[in-house]
Every structure is written in structure tokens, then in C-alpha cells.
Amino acid sequence: MRRLSIVLCLFATVASAQFYPPKTSIQPGSGQRAMKASQSEIGVDQKLNDYIPMDLVFTDDTGKKVKLRELFKGRPVILMPVFFQCAGVCNLELTGMADALHQFKKDSVGRDFDVITFSIKPTEGPELAAARKMVILDMYNRRGAEEAWHFLTGDLATIKKLTDSVGFRFSFDDETGEVDHPAAAIVLTPQGQVSKYFLETEYPQQLLLDSIKEAAKGRVGIKVEDTSVWNCIQIDPLTGQRTLNIMKALNLAAMFTLVLLTVSVVYMTLKYKTKALMPGDDGGNEGA
């Protein structure tokens, strides 16, 4: 039992040392009309090294037809597939990106990189794109972004060609207008090559900036780790540093403690029964 007490004390020490206030962000797939885990067609296949089709034609927030190629100005591009009426994951992605980019001290949209946000809902038009652009640019609050942060809409066939090129798998119900989708932001090189994925609604500033700079050099990053591997880890949006998720750590500690208690009870019970069955052991009444 002394060993058990020591283990419990160690768990308490680790938990207190690793405590960080829990974040209230919605994780990919848990927001309104976001990814449904039961639908295997929803997800992201990370197609690093592949190129997007640069001649696809979309409609920008002013109603003008533009080719993707026209939006690449020799700078890396952050590609964001969302839809503008989404009040769940999409809203968190856009506001999270605006906040992360606003924190950059020197690098900015329109000077060092561009952003292309396009709707994956074919029934949305330029008016919705313009309205969402106004809100996001007001949050970003940096000069030069209006001409370099693009908000696009298009027909389903065009949208599918672009999402397929980056492995973004979503579904659109033509009858109900419902969209089911994951969360993703993709960093592209100036030539339109897939360089890095962010599969969250929060973007570690330093990691995001480093990814943009690497893409500017034409370099391709590595795949995002399997989330099942990092299910006890959260990423600090300011530093990109991984830290232990306290709630999950405590859950694991509780489970481990329960196992230890069960093993201890079984061990003590077997030890007592073994001692009771030993020949010549009468409880110590003789020889007093």
C-alpha cells in the first residue's frame, strides 16, 4: 500500500505541474454541421507535393470571374475551404486564422503571402463572400489585405476539382443544402504546390509562420501527426509548443489508479489466503 500511495502522490505532482486552463475551442468535427465521424467520405488526405489546378475559374467577392493563377503573385498562399454561412467550425477557422496572422510582427497578407478562402457550398454567392470578407478583414486589421485575402465562390464541379486536388473530402446535400466537412487550412508554394496542412481551428503562430516561410522557398513540409497519437496533447497557439492536456491526463491517471487499486486488492487477498493456508500457522497464539 505504501507503493500505491507514492504512485498517487506522483500523479498529483505531475497533474499540478502540467496544469493549463482548458481551452474552449471546438475541435475539428465537433462544430455545427461539421465532420460526421460515421461518414467515411469526410476527411482530409494529405497530398503533399501535389499541385492545385491553377486554371480553375471562381467568382470573387465583387462578382468578377478570376482564375486561381491570377491570385498567385509569387508568394505562398494559405488555402481555406469553408462556407460562409457556417456558424461552427468554419467561423472558428476564419477567426482563428485572422487572429494568428494579426499576431505576426513583420510578415503580413499582401506583402509576404496571400490567403484564398473559398466556399465549398455552391449555393453561396459573391454577396455572402463580401460580407464575410468585411468581418474577417476587420478582425485582421492590417493594411494591404483587401487585395490579397480573397473570398471566392463557385459551382460544385469547380469546387470539387480544387478540394480533390488537396485531398479535402466533404459532402453537399443538394436537397437540404447541408454541408458536412472537416477543418483544414493548406499552405501552398508560390507555384501552387501543397506544402503544409493545418487540421485544426487554432493555428500556432510560430509554426504557421515557419510553414509560410518554408513554402516561400518551395519546400514541402511533413504530414500532420495522427491525432490518435497526440490525443493527450494540446498545442499552444502562441508558441506551437505541445503540452499535456490536463483533463485527459487526469482521466488516464484515474484509470491507472483504478487498475493499481484492483491489482493491490487482489494481491493482498491472495497473500492473506496463502498465509492462512500455511501449515503450522495458528495465528501466533503459541509461544507468547
Secondary structure, DSSP 8 states (H G I E B T S, - for coil): -HHHHHHHHHHHHHHHHT---------TT-STT---TT-TT-EE---TT-B--TT-EEE-TTS-EEEGGGG--SS-EEEEEE-TT--SHHHHHHHHHHHHHHT-SS--BTTTBEEEEEES-TT--HHHHHHHHHHHHHHH--TT-TTTEEEEB--HHHHHHHHHHTTEE-EE-TTT--EE----EEEE-TTSBEEEEE-SSS--HHHHHHHHHHHHTT--------TTTTTTEEE-TTT--EEE-HHHHHHHHHHHHHHHHHHHHHHHHHHHHHHHHSTT-SSS-TT-
